[in-house]
Amino acid sequence: MHAEHDLLQRNRSFYDGLWSGARLSEPQRFNTWPLVSRLTAGAMQRLEVAPGLRPRFPLQGTQFVEISAPALRRLQAGGANAVQGQVTALPFSDAAFDAVCAMDIIEHVVDDDGVLAELARVAKPGAAVLLSAPLHPASWTAFDDFVGHYRRYEPEPLLAKIRAHGLTLEQSAIYGMQPKASWMLDLGMWFLTHRRQQAMWWYNWTLPLFARFQKPLALVPGMVGTAQVDEVLLVCRRD
């Protein structure tokens, strides 16, 4: 419990600071948009959890849950239906949504099984569930510390965990925007330690810049080849 509480407070502190100085990005800016447009076309009830100010689902017609107060206020100011809450205890009834999105979430929490159980619980049978996760614990870098990750996953245990919660993987793709240059990671960590305000500015400035240069998602059936892959996007279906 202490580890879970400490991690929650660390993530909240980091992202409150991050989103306090950030602008709300439109979902159309990200390479997930063509996929999201397809998945949400017939989904009348949609949920995205912990989007911060980088939502992937459409702002209009989507229910958002966010723990960060600054992000919550900006989402609401942007016209989104957003409430404060935690992904391990979603304030919704069972089988409430036709499509669910949780990008860059499960690696941030101690109880990832609790998160997956909640996502599956609120998804209707047949609902699309969109997830992403970083891979390979041996690939841990300063970036993981920088953004508050708790873990990375090996591909097969990750798939087994998803299946255990009633989710079937349909498609996947290589995903993520971690800087490749080690000097950029080192610089970011130095600024986070010694110049926190400037570090937050750097992260907010570079993330939208990276989004502009993302390659289109190359979706494949099942699990994409994961050798040398930093992060994957998973398109699942609720059993």
URLIN-V489675 format. One record per residue. N is the residue number from 1. PHI is phi as a letter, one per 20 degrees, with the letter a starting at -180 (NA if undefined). Layout:
<<N	PHI> <N	PHI>>
This chain:
<<1	NA> <2	f> <3	f> <4	f> <5	f> <6	f> <7	f> <8	g> <9	f> <10	f> <11	f> <12	f> <13	f> <14	f> <15	f> <16	f> <17	f> <18	f> <19	f> <20	f> <21	d> <22	d> <23	d> <24	f> <25	e> <26	f> <27	g> <28	f> <29	f> <30	d> <31	f> <32	f> <33	f> <34	g> <35	f> <36	f> <37	g> <38	f> <39	f> <40	e> <41	g> <42	d> <43	e> <44	f> <45	d> <46	c> <47	c> <48	c> <49	d> <50	l> <51	f> <52	m> <53	d> <54	c> <55	f> <56	d> <57	e> <58	g> <59	f> <60	e> <61	n> <62	d> <63	e> <64	d> <65	c> <66	b> <67	e> <68	e> <69	f> <70	f> <71	f> <72	g> <73	f> <74	f> <75	f> <76	f> <77	f> <78	e> <79	n> <80	e> <81	e> <82	c> <83	c> <84	e> <85	r> <86	d> <87	f> <88	e> <89	b> <90	f> <91	e> <92	c> <93	f> <94	f> <95	l> <96	e> <97	c> <98	e> <99	b> <100	c> <101	c> <102	b> <103	e> <104	l> <105	d> <106	f> <107	f> <108	e> <109	d> <110	f> <111	e> <112	f> <113	f> <114	f> <115	f> <116	f> <117	f> <118	f> <119	f> <120	f> <121	f> <122	e> <123	e> <124	f> <125	g> <126	n> <127	f> <128	f> <129	c> <130	d> <131	c> <132	b> <133	b> <134	e> <135	d> <136	m> <137	g> <138	f> <139	e> <140	g> <141	c> <142	f> <143	f> <144	f> <145	f> <146	g> <147	e> <148	n> <149	f> <150	d> <151	b> <152	d> <153	d> <154	e> <155	g> <156	f> <157	f> <158	f> <159	f> <160	f> <161	f> <162	f> <163	f> <164	f> <165	d> <166	m> <167	d> <168	d> <169	f> <170	d> <171	b> <172	b> <173	b> <174	f> <175	b> <176	o> <177	c> <178	f> <179	g> <180	e> <181	f> <182	f> <183	f> <184	f> <185	f> <186	f> <187	f> <188	f> <189	f> <190	f> <191	f> <192	f> <193	f> <194	d> <195	b> <196	g> <197	f> <198	f> <199	f> <200	f> <201	f> <202	g> <203	f> <204	f> <205	f> <206	f> <207	f> <208	f> <209	f> <210	f> <211	f> <212	f> <213	d> <214	f> <215	f> <216	g> <217	f> <218	d> <219	f> <220	c> <221	f> <222	m> <223	e> <224	f> <225	g> <226	d> <227	f> <228	m> <229	e> <230	e> <231	b> <232	c> <233	d> <234	d> <235	d> <236	d> <237	c> <238	f> <239	f>>
